[in-house]
Structures are given as structure tokens and as C-alpha cells.
Amino acid sequence: MSLALLQETVSYVPFAAIGAGLAAIGAGIGIGKIGAAAMEAMARQPEMQGKLQSSAIVLLAFVEAVALFAVVVSLIAK
């Protein structure tokens, strides 16, 4: 079988769905770790709450951006 014929017969839809699911799971784990670390840091030093909270929000935005990018790439791969 040639490579072109093999690529036409193989469906990538299940792999795209798995990729999108893994991206969402990874984002959830990352956000959970960021939130837990921020809460622990705020409990240790309450006077740094504003700085810690703004840093955590920026990190959450980065994690969400990477997850969204991964989902879009996996959906394009269909």
C-alpha cells in the first residue's frame, strides 16, 4: 500500500477527539495546581494577596490559551 492510499483510508477523527480531551484534562490539572498554589501562598502571606492573585490570573490565562490552541489544532486535524 502506498502512503497516499493509506492516508486516505485512515480516519483521524478519533485521534482528534482524544487530543481535544487530553488538552482539556491538562488544562484542568494546570488550573487546579495554580489555584492550589495561589491559595497556599495567600494563606502564608495574606499581605501579598493582590500580587499573588494577579500573577495567578495571568498564569491561568496562559494555561487556557495553550489548551484552546491544542483543541483548535486537534479539530483542524480532522
Distance bins in CASP14 RR format, pairs under 12 A and 6 or more apart:
PFRMAT RR
TARGET T0000
AUTHOR 0000-0000-0000
RMODE 2
METHOD distances of the structure
MODEL  1
1 7 0 0 0 0 0 1 0 0 0 0 0
1 8 0 0 0 0 0 1 0 0 0 0 0
1 9 0 0 0 0 1 0 0 0 0 0 0
1 10 0 0 0 0 0 1 0 0 0 0 0
2 8 0 0 0 0 1 0 0 0 0 0 0
2 9 0 0 0 0 0 1 0 0 0 0 0
3 9 0 0 0 0 0 1 0 0 0 0 0
3 10 0 0 0 0 0 1 0 0 0 0 0
4 10 0 0 0 0 0 1 0 0 0 0 0
6 12 0 0 0 0 0 1 0 0 0 0 0
10 77 0 0 0 0 0 1 0 0 0 0 0
11 17 0 0 0 0 0 1 0 0 0 0 0
11 77 0 0 0 0 0 1 0 0 0 0 0
11 78 0 0 0 0 1 0 0 0 0 0 0
12 18 0 0 0 0 0 1 0 0 0 0 0
12 19 0 0 0 0 0 1 0 0 0 0 0
12 74 0 0 0 0 1 0 0 0 0 0 0
12 75 0 0 0 0 0 1 0 0 0 0 0
12 76 0 0 0 0 0 1 0 0 0 0 0
12 77 1 0 1 0 0 0 0 0 0 0 0
12 78 1 0 0 1 0 0 0 0 0 0 0
13 19 0 0 0 0 0 1 0 0 0 0 0
13 20 0 0 0 0 0 1 0 0 0 0 0
13 74 0 0 0 0 0 1 0 0 0 0 0
13 75 0 0 0 0 0 1 0 0 0 0 0
13 77 0 0 0 0 1 0 0 0 0 0 0
13 78 1 0 1 0 0 0 0 0 0 0 0
14 20 0 0 0 0 0 1 0 0 0 0 0
14 21 0 0 0 0 0 1 0 0 0 0 0
14 74 0 0 0 0 0 1 0 0 0 0 0
14 77 0 0 0 0 0 1 0 0 0 0 0
14 78 0 0 0 0 0 1 0 0 0 0 0
15 21 0 0 0 0 0 1 0 0 0 0 0
15 22 0 0 0 0 0 1 0 0 0 0 0
15 73 0 0 0 0 0 1 0 0 0 0 0
15 74 1 0 0 1 0 0 0 0 0 0 0
15 75 0 0 0 0 0 1 0 0 0 0 0
15 77 1 0 0 1 0 0 0 0 0 0 0
15 78 0 0 0 0 1 0 0 0 0 0 0
16 22 0 0 0 0 0 1 0 0 0 0 0
16 23 0 0 0 0 0 1 0 0 0 0 0
16 70 0 0 0 0 0 1 0 0 0 0 0
16 71 0 0 0 0 1 0 0 0 0 0 0
16 72 0 0 0 0 0 1 0 0 0 0 0
16 73 0 0 0 0 1 0 0 0 0 0 0
16 74 1 0 1 0 0 0 0 0 0 0 0
16 75 1 0 0 1 0 0 0 0 0 0 0
16 76 0 0 0 0 1 0 0 0 0 0 0
16 77 1 0 1 0 0 0 0 0 0 0 0
16 78 1 0 1 0 0 0 0 0 0 0 0
17 23 0 0 0 0 0 1 0 0 0 0 0
17 24 0 0 0 0 0 1 0 0 0 0 0
17 71 0 0 0 0 0 1 0 0 0 0 0
17 74 1 0 0 1 0 0 0 0 0 0 0
17 75 0 0 0 0 1 0 0 0 0 0 0
17 77 0 0 0 0 0 1 0 0 0 0 0
17 78 0 0 0 0 1 0 0 0 0 0 0
18 24 0 0 0 0 0 1 0 0 0 0 0
18 25 0 0 0 0 0 1 0 0 0 0 0
18 70 0 0 0 0 0 1 0 0 0 0 0
18 71 0 0 0 0 0 1 0 0 0 0 0
18 74 0 0 0 0 1 0 0 0 0 0 0
18 77 0 0 0 0 0 1 0 0 0 0 0
18 78 0 0 0 0 0 1 0 0 0 0 0
19 25 0 0 0 0 1 0 0 0 0 0 0
19 26 0 0 0 0 0 1 0 0 0 0 0
19 27 0 0 0 0 0 1 0 0 0 0 0
19 67 0 0 0 0 0 1 0 0 0 0 0
19 70 1 0 0 1 0 0 0 0 0 0 0
19 71 0 0 0 0 1 0 0 0 0 0 0
19 72 0 0 0 0 0 1 0 0 0 0 0
19 73 0 0 0 0 1 0 0 0 0 0 0
19 74 1 0 1 0 0 0 0 0 0 0 0
19 75 0 0 0 0 1 0 0 0 0 0 0
19 76 0 0 0 0 0 1 0 0 0 0 0
19 77 0 0 0 0 1 0 0 0 0 0 0
19 78 0 0 0 0 0 1 0 0 0 0 0
20 26 0 0 0 0 0 1 0 0 0 0 0
20 27 0 0 0 0 0 1 0 0 0 0 0
20 67 0 0 0 0 1 0 0 0 0 0 0
20 68 0 0 0 0 0 1 0 0 0 0 0
20 69 0 0 0 0 0 1 0 0 0 0 0
20 70 1 0 0 1 0 0 0 0 0 0 0
20 71 1 0 1 0 0 0 0 0 0 0 0
20 72 0 0 0 0 1 0 0 0 0 0 0
20 73 0 0 0 0 1 0 0 0 0 0 0
20 74 1 0 1 0 0 0 0 0 0 0 0
20 75 1 0 0 1 0 0 0 0 0 0 0
20 76 0 0 0 0 0 1 0 0 0 0 0
20 77 0 0 0 0 1 0 0 0 0 0 0
20 78 0 0 0 0 1 0 0 0 0 0 0
21 27 0 0 0 0 1 0 0 0 0 0 0
21 28 0 0 0 0 0 1 0 0 0 0 0
21 67 0 0 0 0 1 0 0 0 0 0 0
21 70 0 0 0 0 1 0 0 0 0 0 0
21 71 1 0 0 1 0 0 0 0 0 0 0
21 74 1 0 0 1 0 0 0 0 0 0 0
21 75 0 0 0 0 0 1 0 0 0 0 0
22 28 0 0 0 0 0 1 0 0 0 0 0
22 29 0 0 0 0 0 1 0 0 0 0 0
22 67 0 0 0 0 1 0 0 0 0 0 0
22 70 1 0 0 1 0 0 0 0 0 0 0
22 71 0 0 0 0 1 0 0 0 0 0 0
22 73 0 0 0 0 0 1 0 0 0 0 0
22 74 0 0 0 0 1 0 0 0 0 0 0
23 29 0 0 0 0 0 1 0 0 0 0 0
23 30 0 0 0 0 0 1 0 0 0 0 0
23 63 0 0 0 0 0 1 0 0 0 0 0
23 64 0 0 0 0 0 1 0 0 0 0 0
23 65 0 0 0 0 0 1 0 0 0 0 0
23 66 0 0 0 0 1 0 0 0 0 0 0
23 67 1 0 1 0 0 0 0 0 0 0 0
23 68 0 0 0 0 1 0 0 0 0 0 0
23 69 0 0 0 0 1 0 0 0 0 0 0
23 70 1 1 0 0 0 0 0 0 0 0 0
23 71 1 0 1 0 0 0 0 0 0 0 0
23 72 0 0 0 0 1 0 0 0 0 0 0
23 73 0 0 0 0 1 0 0 0 0 0 0
23 74 1 0 0 1 0 0 0 0 0 0 0
23 75 0 0 0 0 0 1 0 0 0 0 0
23 77 0 0 0 0 0 1 0 0 0 0 0
24 30 0 0 0 0 0 1 0 0 0 0 0
24 31 0 0 0 0 0 1 0 0 0 0 0
24 63 0 0 0 0 0 1 0 0 0 0 0
24 64 0 0 0 0 0 1 0 0 0 0 0
24 66 0 0 0 0 0 1 0 0 0 0 0
24 67 1 0 0 1 0 0 0 0 0 0 0
24 68 0 0 0 0 1 0 0 0 0 0 0
24 70 0 0 0 0 1 0 0 0 0 0 0
24 71 1 0 0 1 0 0 0 0 0 0 0
24 74 0 0 0 0 0 1 0 0 0 0 0
25 31 0 0 0 0 0 1 0 0 0 0 0
25 32 0 0 0 0 0 1 0 0 0 0 0
25 67 0 0 0 0 1 0 0 0 0 0 0
25 70 0 0 0 0 0 1 0 0 0 0 0
25 71 0 0 0 0 0 1 0 0 0 0 0
26 32 0 0 0 0 1 0 0 0 0 0 0
26 33 0 0 0 0 1 0 0 0 0 0 0
26 34 0 0 0 0 0 1 0 0 0 0 0
26 63 0 0 0 0 1 0 0 0 0 0 0
26 64 0 0 0 0 0 1 0 0 0 0 0
26 66 0 0 0 0 1 0 0 0 0 0 0
26 67 1 0 0 1 0 0 0 0 0 0 0
26 70 0 0 0 0 1 0 0 0 0 0 0
26 71 0 0 0 0 0 1 0 0 0 0 0
27 33 0 0 0 0 0 1 0 0 0 0 0
27 34 0 0 0 0 0 1 0 0 0 0 0
27 59 0 0 0 0 0 1 0 0 0 0 0
27 60 0 0 0 0 1 0 0 0 0 0 0
27 61 0 0 0 0 0 1 0 0 0 0 0
27 62 0 0 0 0 0 1 0 0 0 0 0
27 63 1 0 1 0 0 0 0 0 0 0 0
27 64 1 0 0 1 0 0 0 0 0 0 0
27 65 0 0 0 0 1 0 0 0 0 0 0
27 66 1 0 0 1 0 0 0 0 0 0 0
27 67 1 1 0 0 0 0 0 0 0 0 0
27 68 0 0 0 0 1 0 0 0 0 0 0
27 69 0 0 0 0 0 1 0 0 0 0 0
27 70 0 0 0 0 1 0 0 0 0 0 0
27 71 0 0 0 0 1 0 0 0 0 0 0
28 34 0 0 0 0 1 0 0 0 0 0 0
28 35 0 0 0 0 0 1 0 0 0 0 0
28 36 0 0 0 0 0 1 0 0 0 0 0
28 60 0 0 0 0 0 1 0 0 0 0 0
28 63 1 0 0 1 0 0 0 0 0 0 0
28 64 0 0 0 0 1 0 0 0 0 0 0
28 66 0 0 0 0 0 1 0 0 0 0 0
28 67 1 0 0 1 0 0 0 0 0 0 0
29 35 0 0 0 0 0 1 0 0 0 0 0
29 36 0 0 0 0 0 1 0 0 0 0 0
29 63 0 0 0 0 1 0 0 0 0 0 0
29 67 0 0 0 0 0 1 0 0 0 0 0
30 36 0 0 0 0 1 0 0 0 0 0 0
30 37 0 0 0 0 1 0 0 0 0 0 0
30 38 0 0 0 0 0 1 0 0 0 0 0
30 56 0 0 0 0 0 1 0 0 0 0 0
30 59 0 0 0 0 1 0 0 0 0 0 0
30 60 0 0 0 0 1 0 0 0 0 0 0
30 62 0 0 0 0 0 1 0 0 0 0 0
30 63 1 0 1 0 0 0 0 0 0 0 0
30 64 0 0 0 0 1 0 0 0 0 0 0
30 66 0 0 0 0 1 0 0 0 0 0 0
30 67 0 0 0 0 1 0 0 0 0 0 0
31 37 0 0 0 0 0 1 0 0 0 0 0
31 38 0 0 0 0 0 1 0 0 0 0 0
31 56 0 0 0 0 1 0 0 0 0 0 0
31 57 0 0 0 0 0 1 0 0 0 0 0
31 59 0 0 0 0 1 0 0 0 0 0 0
31 60 1 0 1 0 0 0 0 0 0 0 0
31 61 0 0 0 0 0 1 0 0 0 0 0
31 62 0 0 0 0 0 1 0 0 0 0 0
31 63 1 0 1 0 0 0 0 0 0 0 0
31 64 1 0 0 1 0 0 0 0 0 0 0
31 66 0 0 0 0 0 1 0 0 0 0 0
31 67 0 0 0 0 1 0 0 0 0 0 0
32 38 0 0 0 0 1 0 0 0 0 0 0
32 39 0 0 0 0 1 0 0 0 0 0 0
32 40 0 0 0 0 0 1 0 0 0 0 0
32 56 0 0 0 0 0 1 0 0 0 0 0
32 59 0 0 0 0 0 1 0 0 0 0 0
32 60 0 0 0 0 1 0 0 0 0 0 0
32 63 0 0 0 0 1 0 0 0 0 0 0
33 39 0 0 0 0 0 1 0 0 0 0 0
33 40 0 0 0 0 0 1 0 0 0 0 0
33 56 0 0 0 0 0 1 0 0 0 0 0
33 59 0 0 0 0 1 0 0 0 0 0 0
33 60 0 0 0 0 0 1 0 0 0 0 0
33 63 0 0 0 0 1 0 0 0 0 0 0
34 40 0 0 0 0 0 1 0 0 0 0 0
34 41 0 0 0 0 0 1 0 0 0 0 0
34 52 0 0 0 0 0 1 0 0 0 0 0
34 53 0 0 0 0 0 1 0 0 0 0 0
34 55 0 0 0 0 1 0 0 0 0 0 0
34 56 1 0 1 0 0 0 0 0 0 0 0
34 57 0 0 0 0 1 0 0 0 0 0 0
34 58 0 0 0 0 1 0 0 0 0 0 0
34 59 1 0 1 0 0 0 0 0 0 0 0
34 60 1 0 1 0 0 0 0 0 0 0 0
34 61 0 0 0 0 0 1 0 0 0 0 0
34 62 0 0 0 0 1 0 0 0 0 0 0
34 63 1 0 0 1 0 0 0 0 0 0 0
34 64 0 0 0 0 0 1 0 0 0 0 0
35 41 0 0 0 0 1 0 0 0 0 0 0
35 42 0 0 0 0 1 0 0 0 0 0 0
35 43 0 0 0 0 0 1 0 0 0 0 0
35 52 0 0 0 0 1 0 0 0 0 0 0
35 53 0 0 0 0 0 1 0 0 0 0 0
35 55 0 0 0 0 0 1 0 0 0 0 0
35 56 1 0 0 1 0 0 0 0 0 0 0
35 57 0 0 0 0 0 1 0 0 0 0 0
35 59 0 0 0 0 1 0 0 0 0 0 0
35 60 1 0 0 1 0 0 0 0 0 0 0
35 63 0 0 0 0 0 1 0 0 0 0 0
36 42 0 0 0 0 0 1 0 0 0 0 0
36 43 0 0 0 0 0 1 0 0 0 0 0
36 56 0 0 0 0 0 1 0 0 0 0 0
37 43 0 0 0 0 0 1 0 0 0 0 0
37 44 0 0 0 0 0 1 0 0 0 0 0
37 52 0 0 0 0 1 0 0 0 0 0 0
37 55 0 0 0 0 0 1 0 0 0 0 0
37 56 1 0 0 1 0 0 0 0 0 0 0
37 59 0 0 0 0 1 0 0 0 0 0 0
37 60 0 0 0 0 0 1 0 0 0 0 0
38 44 0 0 0 0 0 1 0 0 0 0 0
38 45 0 0 0 0 0 1 0 0 0 0 0
38 48 0 0 0 0 0 1 0 0 0 0 0
38 49 0 0 0 0 1 0 0 0 0 0 0
38 50 0 0 0 0 0 1 0 0 0 0 0
38 51 0 0 0 0 0 1 0 0 0 0 0
38 52 1 0 1 0 0 0 0 0 0 0 0
38 53 1 0 0 1 0 0 0 0 0 0 0
38 54 0 0 0 0 0 1 0 0 0 0 0
38 55 1 0 0 1 0 0 0 0 0 0 0
38 56 1 1 0 0 0 0 0 0 0 0 0
38 57 0 0 0 0 1 0 0 0 0 0 0
38 58 0 0 0 0 0 1 0 0 0 0 0
38 59 0 0 0 0 1 0 0 0 0 0 0
38 60 0 0 0 0 1 0 0 0 0 0 0
39 45 0 0 0 0 0 1 0 0 0 0 0
39 46 0 0 0 0 0 1 0 0 0 0 0
39 49 0 0 0 0 0 1 0 0 0 0 0
39 52 0 0 0 0 1 0 0 0 0 0 0
39 53 0 0 0 0 0 1 0 0 0 0 0
39 56 0 0 0 0 1 0 0 0 0 0 0
40 46 0 0 0 0 0 1 0 0 0 0 0
40 48 0 0 0 0 0 1 0 0 0 0 0
40 52 0 0 0 0 1 0 0 0 0 0 0
40 56 0 0 0 0 0 1 0 0 0 0 0
41 47 0 0 0 0 0 1 0 0 0 0 0
41 48 1 0 0 1 0 0 0 0 0 0 0
41 49 0 0 0 0 1 0 0 0 0 0 0
41 50 0 0 0 0 0 1 0 0 0 0 0
41 51 0 0 0 0 1 0 0 0 0 0 0
41 52 1 0 1 0 0 0 0 0 0 0 0
41 53 0 0 0 0 1 0 0 0 0 0 0
41 55 0 0 0 0 1 0 0 0 0 0 0
41 56 0 0 0 0 1 0 0 0 0 0 0
42 48 1 0 0 1 0 0 0 0 0 0 0
42 49 1 0 1 0 0 0 0 0 0 0 0
42 50 0 0 0 0 1 0 0 0 0 0 0
42 51 0 0 0 0 1 0 0 0 0 0 0
42 52 1 0 1 0 0 0 0 0 0 0 0
42 53 1 0 0 1 0 0 0 0 0 0 0
42 54 0 0 0 0 0 1 0 0 0 0 0
42 55 0 0 0 0 0 1 0 0 0 0 0
42 56 0 0 0 0 1 0 0 0 0 0 0
43 49 0 0 0 0 1 0 0 0 0 0 0
43 52 0 0 0 0 0 1 0 0 0 0 0
44 52 0 0 0 0 1 0 0 0 0 0 0
45 51 0 0 0 0 1 0 0 0 0 0 0
45 52 1 0 0 1 0 0 0 0 0 0 0
46 52 0 0 0 0 1 0 0 0 0 0 0
46 53 0 0 0 0 0 1 0 0 0 0 0
48 54 0 0 0 0 0 1 0 0 0 0 0
48 55 0 0 0 0 1 0 0 0 0 0 0
48 56 0 0 0 0 0 1 0 0 0 0 0
49 55 0 0 0 0 0 1 0 0 0 0 0
49 56 0 0 0 0 0 1 0 0 0 0 0
50 56 0 0 0 0 1 0 0 0 0 0 0
50 57 0 0 0 0 1 0 0 0 0 0 0
51 57 0 0 0 0 0 1 0 0 0 0 0
51 58 0 0 0 0 0 1 0 0 0 0 0
52 58 0 0 0 0 0 1 0 0 0 0 0
52 59 0 0 0 0 0 1 0 0 0 0 0
53 59 0 0 0 0 0 1 0 0 0 0 0
53 60 0 0 0 0 0 1 0 0 0 0 0
54 60 0 0 0 0 0 1 0 0 0 0 0
54 61 0 0 0 0 0 1 0 0 0 0 0
55 61 0 0 0 0 0 1 0 0 0 0 0
55 62 0 0 0 0 0 1 0 0 0 0 0
56 62 0 0 0 0 0 1 0 0 0 0 0
56 63 0 0 0 0 0 1 0 0 0 0 0
57 63 0 0 0 0 0 1 0 0 0 0 0
57 64 0 0 0 0 0 1 0 0 0 0 0
58 64 0 0 0 0 0 1 0 0 0 0 0
58 65 0 0 0 0 0 1 0 0 0 0 0
59 65 0 0 0 0 0 1 0 0 0 0 0
59 66 0 0 0 0 0 1 0 0 0 0 0
60 66 0 0 0 0 0 1 0 0 0 0 0
60 67 0 0 0 0 0 1 0 0 0 0 0
61 67 0 0 0 0 0 1 0 0 0 0 0
61 68 0 0 0 0 0 1 0 0 0 0 0
62 68 0 0 0 0 0 1 0 0 0 0 0
62 69 0 0 0 0 0 1 0 0 0 0 0
63 69 0 0 0 0 0 1 0 0 0 0 0
63 70 0 0 0 0 0 1 0 0 0 0 0
64 70 0 0 0 0 0 1 0 0 0 0 0
64 71 0 0 0 0 0 1 0 0 0 0 0
65 71 0 0 0 0 0 1 0 0 0 0 0
65 72 0 0 0 0 0 1 0 0 0 0 0
66 72 0 0 0 0 0 1 0 0 0 0 0
66 73 0 0 0 0 0 1 0 0 0 0 0
67 73 0 0 0 0 0 1 0 0 0 0 0
67 74 0 0 0 0 0 1 0 0 0 0 0
68 74 0 0 0 0 0 1 0 0 0 0 0
68 75 0 0 0 0 0 1 0 0 0 0 0
69 75 0 0 0 0 0 1 0 0 0 0 0
69 76 0 0 0 0 0 1 0 0 0 0 0
70 76 0 0 0 0 0 1 0 0 0 0 0
70 77 0 0 0 0 0 1 0 0 0 0 0
71 77 0 0 0 0 0 1 0 0 0 0 0
71 78 0 0 0 0 0 1 0 0 0 0 0
72 78 0 0 0 0 0 1 0 0 0 0 0
END
